[in-house]
């Protein structure tokens, strides 16, 4: 994909019941980039990810993903090329399904294994991905028996099942304890450091959750872009203050960021 953008949003706006959720937003993701999207609750982060994942149409603007333009392509096929992990997806999964089935069914973008036929190779790949995410022991266990951190790892494995061209993670660390959060951040960092992996987008509220290998950041406030660019350039105290409406002190140590109020 050297001759085209992985994702390109041009003048994208979204309005619901007279409320502006996304406001004339431009965003381009190229191969080799991994983005963090930061902002307060209600800033439009999750909505932006739903637009990028082709599960939500904007009111205005154009959306191009993996060389296809929304409105001119079969989104059912294109969605199988986009990996997704989110709380909304977790809520849709039947708790009695095994972890291997949850990962495997991503091949067809399904939620139940009996809707399609799967091969032994499909199941082997699902188990391989679970092992890679550090939860191979869950392959034959029901989803409901896994811890919150383990469930997120299963969803990470699922997001990679189809060898996607783009992966979207909507607050994967939400609800995790310190150990679960740090293990997940480390896993995302490892993925981002692998040149064979597709571009990833991570939505979070917290700079502490930015994996060191992520390259870019977008900061939103009330559906508008405050700043976007390389993490080293755009993640500043001034931009954080404008994003969250707070006077903050930003520090970095061993590749990880932290922030506190002044």
C-alpha positions, 0 to 999 in steps of 0.5 A: 500500500505504498501508493495510497493512504490506509485511511483518509477522512476529508471534511468529515462531519457528523450531526445527531439531533442538531448536535455536532459530534464531529466537525469538519475533520480531516485525518490521514493514516499511512502505512507504518503509522500507529495513532493514539486518539486522545480526548475527554468523554464526549469529544467524539473519539469513539464516533470517529473510530466507528466512522473509520471502521465503516459502521457509521456514515458521516453526515458530510465528507468523504471516507476512504479506507484501504483504497475504497470509498465509503458509498462506492463499495461493499462495506460488508466485504471491506469491514473484514479487512479492518480489525476492531476491538471495543467494549461494544463488540465484547458486549455482543459476544455470547459468553458461552463461546470459546476464545478460539471460536471468538477469534476464528469467527472474525474471518467472516465478521461473524459472532457465531461459529455456525453461520459459516464453515471453518477449516482446521487451518482457520482454527489453528490460526485462531489458536496461534493468535491467542498464543501470540497474545499470551492467552493460548490457555484460553483457547477451549475455555468459555469467554465468561470464565476469562478475566477482564484482561484476558478478554481484552487479549482475546479481542486483540487476537480476534482483531488480527484474524483476517490479516487486516490492513487497519486495526482499531482499538477503542479503549481496550484498557478500560476497566483493567487493573494496573497489571492488566493495563500494563500487560496490554500496553506492552502487548500493543507496544510489541505489535506496533514495533513489528513492521509486518503489522498494519497501522493501528489506532488506539482510543484512550483518555490517558497519556499513560496508556500510550505505547512507546512504539506508537508514532502519531497522536490526534487530540479532539475536543468537542469533535474538533481536532486540537492537534495531530501529528507525530507524538514527539511534536503534537503531545505537548502541555499546551495541546493537552491543556486545550484538549482537556481544559486543564493546566497540566505538567507533562513528563516522559520517562523510558518512553512512557508519558505521564501527566499531572495537574499543576 
